[in-house]
Amino acid sequence: MTVSVRVLDSADAEAWAHRVPARLLVGAQVLTAIAVIAATVAGGGTPAATVSDVDSADRILWYLVLGIAAGCAGTAFFAPRLTFWPGAAAGAGAIAIAPAATTPWLAALVTATLAIGGADALTRTRRRALAGTWSADAPAVRIDAGRQVARTVLRPRLRRLAIGAAATLLSLAALGLALHDDAAAGRFREHALVAGGVVVPPLDEDAMNAHVRIEGQVYDVYLETITAQVGDALDVRYDPATGRAEPVGDVFDPWPALIPAGFGATAGLSLLGAELTRRRTRRRLLDPGARPVRALADTDARIVSIHAADDRRTILGAWRGGDWSAADAGNSDGADAGEAGARGVAGAEAGGHPAHAHPDAGAEADADDEVPVAALSDDDLLAIGAAQAAAAAAARAPGGPRRTRAPEWVHWQDEPVTVLGL
């Protein structure tokens, strides 16, 4: 397929290069999570509480904020732009309920985080507009890929899908546990009596439980945050019918389960969302296609760098290649593998950090050993896709080849390439 397209020069590449690094987005989310945790510690953690304290909206929200902030920080390394705004929202929510002493520096950090996110959104919008002007006059190129190639290109990362699904299920289980325990505690308190008692031996070595005598009967009382010694007086809420008891000033708190619930929901949905975004972006490149631009490419082992046509120092992006283990297996007609592979397809890791070539994909990682499509020509994709399918089949067979570094034929220098999806 031959189309008249724009050849990117150094001025184009320099304009394209301005972007907020993904590592800055990751760092902001990690620092926000650390700040939220530090604010919790500075506020004394979760002190002893009455029933009204435990059921207060601020306390419940605080647990949820902790979970979301931690989940965003943990998942930011894989999907920094998907987790950025939930993490920033968690930091903003923490400001409203944090201890007064921590509010100023927490607010300053969240403000800086929001500024980074705003700058990233602006640069991505500018890049999208810039790419639109480059290819405005070029017809869209549709990759006429066969089923086998499309299946290879759209192959899901099953490990991430499994982790995302497991984290989401963990979130639902933790939320269900919190709601169940809250309902059970509510039923207990409706029928419980309140009386003063005395701590009697034996006292557990870890002091997490105390035996309290009330009106001649001994109750096993779990101590959430306080400690007690033998002989101490302790006001207890108890139910003679079930034997359940709790200190009046240190009641059972079911809501810490919201921490893993928030963590699991954020991490799981982010991973699943990143996979859906990745698949949608690749499918969009395959059908209905995208408008092309032209540039030059160099390779170094598994890394393909795209640079301006008039200046090798001006890099548009560095793309990670995929599984090269039997890349020439598709050349059954005996043709030179170099001829088929020298025009191959490069993956996407723009700007030195994981990213799809499509601007909407942001910095979602394609760091796995696979071939993400930034897309060159139809023949290129067919050749590399067929090679990858053959390599995968050979690897599954007994005695199949092991994955190796790129063979000699994948070495490019100033190779003209067509790039789709910028």
Secondary structure as the mmCIF struct_conf table of DSSP 4:
data_model
#
loop_
_struct_conf.conf_type_id
_struct_conf.id
_struct_conf.beg_label_comp_id
_struct_conf.beg_label_asym_id
_struct_conf.beg_label_seq_id
_struct_conf.end_label_comp_id
_struct_conf.end_label_asym_id
_struct_conf.end_label_seq_id
HELX_LH_PP_P HELX_LH_PP_P1 ARG A 6 ARG A 6
STRN STRN1 VAL A 7 VAL A 7
HELX_LH_PP_P HELX_LH_PP_P2 LEU A 8 LEU A 8
HELX_RH_AL_P HELX_RH_AL_P1 SER A 10 ALA A 17
HELX_RH_AL_P HELX_RH_AL_P2 ALA A 22 ALA A 42
TURN_TY1_P TURN_TY1_P1 GLY A 43 GLY A 44
BEND BEND1 GLY A 45 THR A 46
HELX_RH_AL_P HELX_RH_AL_P3 VAL A 51 VAL A 54
TURN_TY1_P TURN_TY1_P2 ASP A 55 ASP A 55
HELX_RH_AL_P HELX_RH_AL_P4 ALA A 57 THR A 75
TURN_TY1_P TURN_TY1_P3 ALA A 76 PHE A 78
HELX_RH_AL_P HELX_RH_AL_P5 PRO A 80 ILE A 97
BEND BEND2 ALA A 98 ALA A 98
HELX_RH_3T_P HELX_RH_3T_P1 ALA A 100 THR A 102
HELX_RH_AL_P HELX_RH_AL_P6 THR A 103 TRP A 134
TURN_TY1_P TURN_TY1_P4 SER A 135 ASP A 137
BEND BEND3 ALA A 138 ALA A 138
HELX_LH_PP_P HELX_LH_PP_P3 PRO A 139 ALA A 140
STRN STRN2 VAL A 141 VAL A 141
HELX_LH_PP_P HELX_LH_PP_P4 ARG A 142 ARG A 142
HELX_RH_AL_P HELX_RH_AL_P7 ARG A 147 VAL A 153
TURN_TY1_P TURN_TY1_P5 LEU A 154 LEU A 154
HELX_RH_AL_P HELX_RH_AL_P8 LEU A 158 HIS A 191
STRN STRN3 LEU A 193 VAL A 200
BEND BEND4 PRO A 201 PRO A 201
TURN_TY1_P TURN_TY1_P6 GLU A 205 ASP A 206
BEND BEND5 MET A 208 MET A 208
STRN STRN4 ASN A 209 ILE A 214
TURN_TY1_P TURN_TY1_P7 GLU A 215 GLY A 216
STRN STRN5 GLN A 217 TYR A 222
BEND BEND6 GLU A 224 THR A 225
TURN_TY1_P TURN_TY1_P8 VAL A 230 GLY A 231
STRN STRN6 ALA A 233 TYR A 238
TURN_TY1_P TURN_TY1_P9 PRO A 240 THR A 242
STRN STRN7 ALA A 245 PRO A 247
TURN_TY1_P TURN_TY1_P10 VAL A 248 GLY A 249
BEND BEND7 ASP A 250 ASP A 250
HELX_RH_3T_P HELX_RH_3T_P2 TRP A 255 ALA A 257
HELX_RH_AL_P HELX_RH_AL_P9 LEU A 258 LEU A 286
TURN_TY1_P TURN_TY1_P11 ASP A 287 PRO A 288
STRN STRN8 ALA A 290 ALA A 290
STRN STRN9 PRO A 292 ASP A 300
TURN_TY1_P TURN_TY1_P12 ALA A 301 ARG A 302
STRN STRN10 ILE A 303 ALA A 308
TURN_TY1_P TURN_TY1_P13 ALA A 309 ASP A 310
STRN STRN11 ASP A 311 ARG A 320
TURN_TY1_P TURN_TY1_P14 SER A 325 GLY A 330
TURN_TY1_P TURN_TY1_P15 SER A 332 ASP A 333
HELX_RH_AL_P HELX_RH_AL_P10 ALA A 337 GLY A 341
TURN_TY1_P TURN_TY1_P16 ALA A 342 ARG A 343
HELX_RH_3T_P HELX_RH_3T_P3 ALA A 350 GLY A 352
BEND BEND8 HIS A 353 HIS A 353
BEND BEND9 ALA A 357 HIS A 358
HELX_RH_3T_P HELX_RH_3T_P4 PRO A 359 ALA A 361
TURN_TY1_P TURN_TY1_P17 GLY A 362 ALA A 363
BEND BEND10 ASP A 368 GLU A 370
HELX_RH_AL_P HELX_RH_AL_P11 ASP A 378 ARG A 396
BEND BEND11 ALA A 397 ALA A 397
TURN_TY1_P TURN_TY1_P18 PRO A 398 GLY A 399
HELX_LH_PP_P HELX_LH_PP_P5 GLY A 400 ARG A 403
BEND BEND12 ARG A 405 ARG A 405
HELX_RH_3T_P HELX_RH_3T_P5 GLU A 408 VAL A 410
BEND BEND13 GLN A 413 ASP A 414
STRN STRN12 GLU A 415 LEU A 420
#
